[in-house]
Amino acid sequence: MALPASYDPAPIPAVQQIKILIAGGFGVGKTTFVSTVSEIRPLRTEERLTAEGVGVDDLNGIENKTATTVAMDFGRITLDDAVVYLFGTPGQERFWFMWDDLLRGAFGAVVLVDTRRLEHSFAAVDFFEKRGTPFVVGANCFDGRQTHSPQAIRDALDLVDSTVPVLMLDARERASARDVMLTLMDRLIARADAAAV
């Protein structure tokens, strides 16, 4: 069937595609975070921890961990006028070489930290600060409570930008993880608005 000569299809609205990294040290909850907020079943590249990792992987404080991300996690969130793609980075030092490739095209990042093992987060914070990538810090409350204030965490991380939000969250709870994502999106929008002036 031929379309009438006067047929004028409505324009298809452009959908913004936004790439966000979920980063942090080994065992801070990146895979859990992506799984919690993703609307699709996330792609995971996890492998079991084995005896070969003894002495290589620092399991201090996360002795019950049985698997680790070896490439990335991938999830998606669809908004009214945008699709947000989530890329969870591997946390072990031997896989950090992938971070630059994962960062390519990203608008910003969520840096997850575990205050019981804060030293595992310094490299992630440094990575985004050196590259000028906007990010927020999410302190994952593994035991259901957090004994450190956001200001104490900010001071311990020695954040270069005093406006970087430091938020408490439970990566297992959708509303908590969503609030961290919304804070990052607000930060990205404010940055874009400032650049447009």
C-alpha positions as a Markdown table, in Angstrom:
| # | Residue | x | y | z |
|---|---|---|---|---|
| 1 | Met | 0.0 | 0.0 | 0.0 |
| 2 | Ala | 1.4 | 3.4 | -1.0 |
| 3 | Leu | 1.4 | 6.3 | 1.4 |
| 4 | Pro | -0.6 | 9.4 | 0.3 |
| 5 | Ala | 1.4 | 12.2 | -1.2 |
| 6 | Ser | 0.5 | 14.4 | 1.7 |
| 7 | Tyr | 1.8 | 12.0 | 4.3 |
| 8 | Asp | 4.2 | 13.8 | 6.6 |
| 9 | Pro | 5.4 | 11.5 | 9.4 |
| 10 | Ala | 5.9 | 13.1 | 12.8 |
| 11 | Pro | 9.6 | 13.6 | 13.6 |
| 12 | Ile | 11.1 | 10.9 | 15.9 |
| 13 | Pro | 12.3 | 12.7 | 19.0 |
| 14 | Ala | 16.0 | 12.4 | 19.6 |
| 15 | Val | 16.9 | 10.4 | 22.6 |
| 16 | Gln | 20.0 | 11.4 | 24.5 |
| 17 | Gln | 22.4 | 8.5 | 25.2 |
| 18 | Ile | 24.3 | 8.9 | 28.4 |
| 19 | Lys | 27.2 | 6.7 | 29.5 |
| 20 | Ile | 28.0 | 6.6 | 33.2 |
| 21 | Leu | 30.8 | 4.6 | 34.9 |
| 22 | Ile | 30.2 | 2.9 | 38.3 |
| 23 | Ala | 33.7 | 2.7 | 39.7 |
| 24 | Gly | 35.7 | 2.0 | 42.9 |
| 25 | Gly | 38.0 | -0.4 | 44.5 |
| 26 | Phe | 37.8 | -4.1 | 44.8 |
| 27 | Gly | 34.7 | -5.3 | 46.6 |
| 28 | Val | 32.9 | -2.0 | 47.1 |
| 29 | Gly | 29.6 | -3.0 | 45.6 |
| 30 | Lys | 29.8 | -1.9 | 41.9 |
| 31 | Thr | 28.2 | -5.1 | 40.5 |
| 32 | Thr | 25.4 | -4.9 | 43.1 |
| 33 | Phe | 24.8 | -1.2 | 42.3 |
| 34 | Val | 24.5 | -1.8 | 38.6 |
| 35 | Ser | 22.2 | -4.8 | 39.2 |
| 36 | Thr | 20.0 | -2.7 | 41.6 |
| 37 | Val | 19.3 | 0.2 | 39.3 |
| 38 | Ser | 19.3 | -1.4 | 35.9 |
| 39 | Glu | 16.0 | -2.0 | 34.3 |
| 40 | Ile | 17.4 | -4.9 | 32.3 |
| 41 | Arg | 19.1 | -8.0 | 33.5 |
| 42 | Pro | 22.6 | -6.7 | 33.7 |
| 43 | Leu | 25.5 | -8.2 | 31.8 |
| 44 | Arg | 28.1 | -9.4 | 34.2 |
| 45 | Thr | 31.6 | -10.6 | 33.5 |
| 46 | Glu | 32.3 | -12.3 | 36.9 |
| 47 | Glu | 34.6 | -15.2 | 37.6 |
| 48 | Arg | 35.0 | -17.2 | 40.8 |
| 49 | Leu | 37.9 | -16.2 | 43.1 |
| 50 | Thr | 40.3 | -19.1 | 43.2 |
| 51 | Ala | 43.4 | -20.2 | 45.2 |
| 52 | Glu | 45.5 | -18.5 | 42.4 |
| 53 | Gly | 44.3 | -15.1 | 43.7 |
| 54 | Val | 45.7 | -15.7 | 47.2 |
| 55 | Gly | 48.4 | -13.1 | 47.8 |
| 56 | Val | 47.2 | -11.2 | 44.7 |
| 57 | Asp | 43.7 | -10.1 | 45.7 |
| 58 | Asp | 43.4 | -8.2 | 49.0 |
| 59 | Leu | 40.4 | -9.9 | 50.6 |
| 60 | Asn | 41.0 | -8.2 | 54.0 |
| 61 | Gly | 37.5 | -7.1 | 55.2 |
| 62 | Ile | 35.7 | -9.0 | 52.3 |
| 63 | Glu | 36.7 | -12.6 | 53.1 |
| 64 | Asn | 33.2 | -13.9 | 52.1 |
| 65 | Lys | 33.5 | -12.6 | 48.5 |
| 66 | Thr | 33.4 | -15.5 | 46.1 |
| 67 | Ala | 33.4 | -13.8 | 42.6 |
| 68 | Thr | 34.9 | -10.7 | 41.0 |
| 69 | Thr | 34.3 | -8.7 | 37.8 |
| 70 | Val | 37.0 | -9.3 | 35.3 |
| 71 | Ala | 35.9 | -6.9 | 32.5 |
| 72 | Met | 32.8 | -4.9 | 33.3 |
| 73 | Asp | 29.2 | -4.9 | 34.3 |
| 74 | Phe | 26.6 | -3.4 | 32.0 |
| 75 | Gly | 23.1 | -2.1 | 32.7 |
| 76 | Arg | 20.5 | 0.4 | 31.4 |
| 77 | Ile | 18.0 | 2.9 | 32.7 |
| 78 | Thr | 15.4 | 4.4 | 30.3 |
| 79 | Leu | 14.2 | 7.9 | 31.1 |
| 80 | Asp | 11.6 | 10.0 | 29.2 |
| 81 | Asp | 14.1 | 11.6 | 26.8 |
| 82 | Ala | 17.3 | 9.7 | 27.6 |
| 83 | Val | 18.8 | 6.3 | 27.9 |
| 84 | Val | 21.5 | 5.9 | 30.6 |
| 85 | Tyr | 24.0 | 3.1 | 30.0 |
| 86 | Leu | 25.8 | 2.0 | 33.2 |
| 87 | Phe | 29.3 | 0.5 | 32.9 |
| 88 | Gly | 30.7 | -1.0 | 36.1 |
| 89 | Thr | 34.5 | -1.1 | 36.2 |
| 90 | Pro | 36.6 | -4.0 | 37.5 |
| 91 | Gly | 38.0 | -3.1 | 40.9 |
| 92 | Gln | 41.2 | -5.2 | 41.1 |
| 93 | Glu | 44.4 | -3.4 | 40.3 |
| 94 | Arg | 45.4 | -5.9 | 37.6 |
| 95 | Phe | 42.3 | -4.9 | 35.6 |
| 96 | Trp | 42.7 | -1.1 | 35.9 |
| 97 | Phe | 44.2 | -0.9 | 32.4 |
| 98 | Met | 40.6 | -1.2 | 31.1 |
| 99 | Trp | 39.4 | 2.0 | 32.8 |
| 100 | Asp | 40.5 | 4.4 | 30.2 |
| 101 | Asp | 38.7 | 2.5 | 27.5 |
| 102 | Leu | 35.6 | 2.2 | 29.6 |
| 103 | Leu | 35.8 | 6.0 | 30.3 |
| 104 | Arg | 35.8 | 6.9 | 26.6 |
| 105 | Gly | 32.5 | 8.7 | 25.9 |
| 106 | Ala | 31.3 | 8.7 | 29.5 |
| 107 | Phe | 29.6 | 11.8 | 30.9 |
| 108 | Gly | 30.4 | 11.1 | 34.5 |
| 109 | Ala | 30.9 | 8.5 | 37.2 |
| 110 | Val | 29.7 | 7.2 | 40.6 |
| 111 | Val | 32.7 | 6.3 | 42.8 |
| 112 | Leu | 31.7 | 3.8 | 45.4 |
| 113 | Val | 33.7 | 3.6 | 48.6 |
| 114 | Asp | 33.7 | 1.2 | 51.5 |
| 115 | Thr | 34.8 | 3.2 | 54.6 |
| 116 | Arg | 36.1 | 0.0 | 56.2 |
| 117 | Arg | 38.6 | -0.2 | 53.4 |
| 118 | Leu | 38.8 | 3.4 | 52.3 |
| 119 | Glu | 42.4 | 3.1 | 50.9 |
| 120 | His | 40.9 | 1.0 | 48.1 |
| 121 | Ser | 39.1 | 4.0 | 46.8 |
| 122 | Phe | 42.0 | 6.5 | 46.5 |
| 123 | Ala | 43.0 | 5.3 | 43.0 |
| 124 | Ala | 39.4 | 5.6 | 41.7 |
| 125 | Val | 39.0 | 9.2 | 43.0 |
| 126 | Asp | 42.4 | 10.1 | 41.6 |
| 127 | Phe | 41.6 | 8.6 | 38.2 |
| 128 | Phe | 38.5 | 10.8 | 37.7 |
| 129 | Glu | 40.0 | 13.9 | 39.2 |
| 130 | Lys | 43.0 | 13.8 | 36.9 |
| 131 | Arg | 40.8 | 13.4 | 33.9 |
| 132 | Gly | 38.4 | 16.1 | 34.9 |
| 133 | Thr | 35.4 | 13.7 | 34.8 |
| 134 | Pro | 32.5 | 14.8 | 37.0 |
| 135 | Phe | 31.6 | 12.3 | 39.7 |
| 136 | Val | 29.8 | 11.8 | 42.9 |
| 137 | Val | 31.0 | 9.6 | 45.8 |
| 138 | Gly | 28.7 | 7.0 | 47.3 |
| 139 | Ala | 29.7 | 5.5 | 50.6 |
| 140 | Asn | 28.2 | 2.0 | 50.6 |
| 141 | Cys | 26.8 | 1.1 | 54.0 |
| 142 | Phe | 27.5 | -2.7 | 54.1 |
| 143 | Asp | 26.4 | -3.3 | 57.6 |
| 144 | Gly | 23.2 | -1.2 | 57.3 |
| 145 | Arg | 24.8 | 1.8 | 59.1 |
| 146 | Gln | 27.6 | 4.2 | 58.5 |
| 147 | Thr | 29.8 | 5.3 | 61.3 |
| 148 | His | 31.5 | 8.2 | 59.4 |
| 149 | Ser | 29.9 | 11.4 | 58.3 |
| 150 | Pro | 30.0 | 12.6 | 54.7 |
| 151 | Gln | 32.4 | 15.4 | 55.7 |
| 152 | Ala | 34.7 | 12.9 | 57.4 |
| 153 | Ile | 34.7 | 10.7 | 54.3 |
| 154 | Arg | 35.3 | 13.8 | 52.1 |
| 155 | Asp | 38.3 | 14.8 | 54.3 |
| 156 | Ala | 39.7 | 11.3 | 54.3 |
| 157 | Leu | 39.5 | 11.1 | 50.5 |
| 158 | Asp | 41.1 | 14.6 | 50.2 |
| 159 | Leu | 38.8 | 15.5 | 47.3 |
| 160 | Val | 40.2 | 18.3 | 45.2 |
| 161 | Asp | 36.8 | 19.7 | 44.3 |
| 162 | Ser | 34.9 | 20.7 | 47.5 |
| 163 | Thr | 31.6 | 20.5 | 45.6 |
| 164 | Val | 31.8 | 16.8 | 44.9 |
| 165 | Pro | 28.7 | 15.3 | 46.6 |
| 166 | Val | 29.4 | 12.5 | 49.2 |
| 167 | Leu | 26.3 | 10.4 | 49.7 |
| 168 | Met | 25.5 | 7.5 | 52.0 |
| 169 | Leu | 23.8 | 4.6 | 50.2 |
| 170 | Asp | 23.0 | 0.9 | 50.4 |
| 171 | Ala | 23.8 | -0.5 | 46.9 |
| 172 | Arg | 21.2 | -3.3 | 47.5 |
| 173 | Glu | 18.3 | -0.8 | 47.8 |
| 174 | Arg | 16.9 | 0.6 | 44.6 |
| 175 | Ala | 15.8 | 3.9 | 46.0 |
| 176 | Ser | 19.1 | 4.5 | 47.6 |
| 177 | Ala | 21.1 | 3.7 | 44.5 |
| 178 | Arg | 18.6 | 5.7 | 42.4 |
| 179 | Asp | 19.2 | 8.8 | 44.6 |
| 180 | Val | 22.9 | 8.6 | 44.0 |
| 181 | Met | 22.3 | 8.4 | 40.2 |
| 182 | Leu | 19.9 | 11.4 | 40.4 |
| 183 | Thr | 22.5 | 13.4 | 42.2 |
| 184 | Leu | 25.0 | 12.7 | 39.5 |
| 185 | Met | 22.5 | 13.6 | 36.8 |
| 186 | Asp | 21.8 | 16.9 | 38.6 |
| 187 | Arg | 25.6 | 17.6 | 38.7 |
| 188 | Leu | 26.0 | 16.8 | 35.0 |
| 189 | Ile | 23.0 | 19.0 | 34.0 |
| 190 | Ala | 24.4 | 21.9 | 36.1 |
| 191 | Arg | 27.8 | 21.5 | 34.5 |
| 192 | Ala | 26.2 | 21.5 | 31.0 |
| 193 | Asp | 24.2 | 24.6 | 31.8 |
| 194 | Ala | 27.3 | 26.4 | 33.1 |
| 195 | Ala | 29.2 | 25.5 | 29.9 |
| 196 | Ala | 26.4 | 26.9 | 27.7 |
| 197 | Val | 26.5 | 30.3 | 29.3 |
